[in-house]
Amino acid sequence: MAELADLIGTPYIYGETDCIHLVLTALDRLGIERPPLNRDWYDMSPRAWGRDLLRWGKRVPRPAYD
């Protein structure tokens, strides 16, 4: 599995290596299931984007960490 540390310093390129892609890449490298990339996220308001993400996955009462 590739390390997360090598993502540090990744140049920002809108729509290619931006915050959305960075998070999705980190989840992939950790082996955590994630929602598919939705290009519409780039045109949504933060509230609409959050509602879209809430439709994916399942809610947990409390986050669990290692």
Secondary structure, DSSP 8 states (H G I E B T S, - for coil): ---SGGGTT---BTTTBSHHHHHHHHHHHHT-------GGGGGS-HHHHHHHHHTSS---SS----
